[in-house]
Amino acid sequence: QVQLVESGGGLVQAGRSLRLSCAASGMLFSLNAMAWYRQAPGKQRELVAGISSGGTPKYADSVQGRFTISRDNARKTVYLQMSSLKPDDTAVYYCAAGPGWSRIDYWGQGTQVTVSS
């Protein structure tokens, strides 16, 4: 079955960087779009960044210029490099896969990112 396993979350001070990784298995990774979503307490889950099967990225306005999404098809892994982190970035971050970054078939379990001020 499909598994998406996130890693790299944690507690970090504002202004610092963090890199999330998501290792996929049980799917044709190179044919799927991959995405990172996040959900903060009391808020809806939102798209943070997505990357198409061809490598085209898309970012939420709130992270544009600070976050970078990338994928390694050979390793079946997608990354989210987060820089200049803000307390508002605090959330559970979920890896997702599907035909498009907003058409999700599979979700990871999530990894907590906490940014202290």
Secondary structure, 3 states (H helix, E strand, C coil): CCEEEEECCEEEECCCCEEEEEEEECCCHHHCEEEEEEECCCCCCEEEEEECCCCCEEECCCCCCCEEEEEECCCCEEEEEECCCCHHHCEEEEEEEECECCECCEECCCEEEEEEC
